[in-house]
Amino acid sequence: MTRGPLTYDRTRQELVSRGAKLAFPIREGVPIMLVEDARTLD
């Protein structure tokens, strides 16, 4: 979405986009970069 940097959250197994306020899950080692599957950050 923002094309900004992502940070890896090891405990939650997510890639976090602070700019978009979304966290994308990593399932079986594969990042799921779909907005529909992302978790909204507060």
C-alpha positions in Angstrom: 0.0 0.0 0.0 2.5 2.6 1.2 5.6 1.0 -0.3 7.3 1.9 3.0 9.5 -0.3 5.2 8.1 -3.3 7.1 9.2 -4.5 10.4 9.2 -8.2 11.5 7.4 -9.1 14.7 8.8 -12.4 15.6 6.4 -13.2 18.5 3.3 -12.6 16.4 4.8 -13.8 13.1 3.7 -10.7 11.2 5.2 -8.0 9.0 4.1 -4.6 10.3 3.5 -1.5 8.2 3.5 1.5 10.6 2.5 3.8 7.7 -0.6 1.8 6.8 -1.2 0.8 10.4 -1.5 -2.8 9.3 0.1 -6.1 10.3 0.3 -8.8 7.7 0.4 -12.4 8.9 3.2 -14.9 8.0 1.7 -18.4 7.5 4.0 -21.4 7.1 6.9 -19.1 6.3 5.0 -17.2 3.6 4.0 -13.5 4.2 0.3 -12.9 3.2 0.4 -9.4 1.8 -3.3 -9.0 1.2 -5.1 -6.1 2.9 -8.1 -8.3 3.5 -6.0 -10.6 5.6 -4.2 -7.9 7.5 -4.8 -7.0 11.1 -5.5 -3.3 11.9 -3.1 -1.6 14.4 -4.4 0.8 17.0 
